[in-house]
Amino acid sequence: MTGIWRMIGQRLLLGVLTLFIISLVIFGATELLPGDLARELLGQSATEETLAALREQLGLNEPAPVRYWNWLTGVLQGDFGVSMATQRPISELVGARLGNTLFLALYAAALSVPLSLLLGVLAALWRNSVFDRASNALALTVISFPEFFVAYILILWLAQTGLFPSMVRITGATTTGDLLYSAFLPALTLTLVVTAHMMRMTRAAIINLMASPYIEMARLKGMSPMRVVLRHAVPNALAPIINVVALNLAYLITGVVVVEVVFVYPGLGQLMIDAVTNRDIPVVQAIALIFASAYVLLNLLADVLSTVTNPRLMHRT
Amino acid sequence: MGRDILLSIRGLRIDGRSGDAWHPIVKGVDLTLHRGEVLGLIGESGAGKSTLGLAAMGFARDGCRISGGTINFDGIDLRTAPEAIRRGLRGKRIAYVAQSAAASFNPAHRLIDQYCEAPVVHGVMSREKAEGDAVDLYRRMRLPNPEDIGFRYPHQVSGGQLQRAMTAMAMACRPDLIIFDEPTTALDVTTQIEVLAAIRDIVRQSGTAAIYITHDLAVVAQMADRIKVLLRGDEVEEADTRSMLAAPRQAYTRSLWAVRSFARAEQPPGTGTPVVSVRNVTAGYGAVDVLKNVSFDIHARRTVAVVGESGSGKSTAARVIAGLLPPRKGQVLMGGKTLPPGFRARSRDELRQCQMIYQMADTALNPKLRLRELIGRPAEMYLGLKGRALETRIRDLLALIELEPDTYIDRLPSELSGGQKQRIGIARALAAEPQLIICDEVTSALDQIVQEDILKLLDRLQGELNLAYMFITHDLATVKSIADEVVVMQQGTVVEHGPKGALFARPKQDYTRLLLSSVPEMDPDWLNRLLAARGEHA
């Protein structure tokens, strides 16, 4: 067991290092953005004096390494700085949005992960059957359309008929039940988008093992096909399945901008788009860093789970 | 016979699919097995032994189909019975023991969980009773720590122990019939004996009938009451073990008996500077020393066989000589000159002097290259041959390994048989015009008759080209036929080293004696005598 803690420790350290490098990249990339923030904020009519005063106030005259250092130390203390557009603290601005994004991601994951695992296992069990072909064809069809198209089709079918709302409003009075109802269409859109990948990977990982001698052994022990797949193939296919699930969860957190826009969902993706249009650099940096952390953490989790579920790595002697 | 017939197979035909066409694998074989009887199925690869064994369970692998005949198991027609009936028999009344226990145990579950699966799912006994039973069978299979070994995962248990655990698992429901599919082929000789004895005892005590599939005559002689010989899906002959061994009727059977007749004359001892000299080498991976202070010499025109069980360091010694694994201590001399430890630091000419031939010719040849390129590349790289000269050299090499150049020069490895692929491996090594060739288990993946041809070829080439061979093998019969000197290794050290004749006739070390006495002999009483002599059981 000490081995596993050591591994988690090592991966965490590597994750921190990765995030550090990412923070450099993010900062460097925003430095390269053209345009003058002060002029953007004050508009064309600003005088040189007011511009200079604003630059001084925002600290834009400091050299880049100093600004990077100030930003990094702030971030480490949980202070992402102040939004240039709204003058409100970024942590406050991002906090609520992050909650919304995580809610939608979890909602979509709760629908898509069980669905794709079930479909993947059944497709592997009845491979080359009508069910297998149909579910594959359907899943591929859905991911072949752009997300906004899927979203509009769902609105056409399910919102125009009045079953579900096409816009998501979140106020202080919204209950979880309301939220689940009103966020159903965006969650369903995301489910349709990510299911194909997870399902096909599950199917492939299981089928890959079906030629193994131990699978033949299970069949020669008189086990039913369902038991052979669930008890003998799935436990050995967990590592690739866990990894593809983690990848898709990360996507659900970071890649949902288009869906948020279509359904007017107040998530991080929308906030990031707004911040980019407003040249609100600190907000862009904060959100980019959050997205990167989501990837790093989920991949870490996938690594740990793959290790824990593999007896060859857990019981070395 | 007077006993009940348990299994009766009549006119069985099984086809295998290649592309869109079906071709026959088993061509109308009859088989009768009585209760409590052990039938040995023997033949070379491609004879259809395993396919026939699986058919006795009403099972055909993916890509195979049973196309004709009847399979009657104790009154049940396994061809026409519904799948549910067949599934109910498998694991319960007919069990299977696979060739590689390491691959056939599920790596995700403990041994005891896999043991209990069949009895519990088939409703034969409760989980608690099955667990108690498992410990009892583990003990009878003479596994160490029978109480605890079931709670280990397959990767925590050695190959010989896994094979015994798998036999115990097959016995779990006290089946009427067990199919043993080459259960000891993947094991070392010393381990093989224990597994053979354990299998034989438990089969006899329980009165279980068995089909014992193997390519090894000496093994089947110990295990079977009757022997059936198969060749390319047809029965050659069948008789009870003693009369078959004493007087095989068919020419093919006699040819199986006659292998290993090849024995080359022992060469005069080497003189002068050895081609390769390994001096006090210690080497290993990670924190472990796999080789400990190993020394031996190989002279020109001599074959030094390095023998030992898996894990004894044979292949590691080869890797050190080839420069793939730099030693921690000691050195390798070639023609009296110290070689740089790693292959990267060696000159092209030093690399040329030492070539390797591998066990699995299948994976050692690039499947995308034609023979022209496979053999031509080393000739081009080491000797700078080009154009007409290169073409001539490739043709000469093909002729040297007895493959007709015009027919073979533009073939791909996939268009060759196993023995032919190994010949290409030899030609590729020869193309560099080396002084030393390291042969790493080069015959162990081949059928015995093919092995014989390869050994003869290697012997002829050695005489013609003045080669030195380092011959790594675990097969002592091969050593007897080709070696001049023998290096016996155990756990990374050289236990004994000497000329073949003396070493086989008067082994000095206990381990060498154990190794030599463990090689199965054709005599059906060999195992009994050996066990009695070792005092392992009554």
Contacts between the chains, C-beta under 8 A, distances in Angstrom:
chain1	res1	chain2	res2	distance
A	211	B	62	7.5
A	212	B	103	7.1
A	213	B	98	5.9
A	213	B	100	6.3
A	213	B	103	4.2
A	213	B	104	4.4
A	214	B	103	6.6
A	214	B	104	5.3
A	214	B	105	6.0
A	214	B	106	4.4
A	214	B	107	7.3
A	216	B	61	7.5
A	216	B	98	7.6
A	216	B	104	7.5
A	217	B	96	7.1
A	217	B	98	6.0
A	217	B	104	4.5
A	217	B	105	7.5
A	217	B	106	7.6
A	218	B	106	7.1
A	218	B	117	7.8
A	219	B	59	7.3
A	219	B	90	7.6
A	220	B	54	7.7
A	220	B	57	6.3
A	220	B	59	6.4
A	220	B	90	5.5
A	220	B	91	6.8
A	220	B	95	7.8
A	220	B	96	4.3
A	221	B	90	6.3
A	221	B	91	3.5
A	221	B	95	7.7
A	221	B	96	7.8
A	221	B	117	6.3
A	221	B	118	4.6
A	221	B	121	7.9
A	222	B	86	8.0
A	222	B	87	4.6
A	222	B	88	6.3
A	222	B	89	6.9
A	222	B	90	3.6
A	222	B	91	3.8
A	222	B	92	6.1
A	222	B	118	6.6
A	222	B	121	7.3
A	222	B	122	6.4
A	223	B	87	7.7
A	223	B	91	7.4
A	223	B	117	7.0
A	223	B	121	6.5
A	224	B	87	6.7
A	227	B	121	7.3
A	231	B	109	7.9
A	231	B	117	8.0
A	232	B	106	5.4
A	232	B	108	7.8
A	235	B	106	7.7
A	235	B	108	3.8
A	235	B	109	7.3
A	236	B	106	7.1
A	236	B	107	6.4
A	236	B	108	5.2
A	310	B	108	7.9
A	311	B	107	6.7
A	311	B	108	6.2
A	311	B	153	4.4
A	311	B	155	7.3
A	312	B	107	6.0
A	312	B	153	7.1
A	312	B	155	4.9
A	315	B	152	7.8
A	315	B	153	5.5
A	315	B	155	7.8
A	315	B	156	6.1
A	317	B	156	6.5
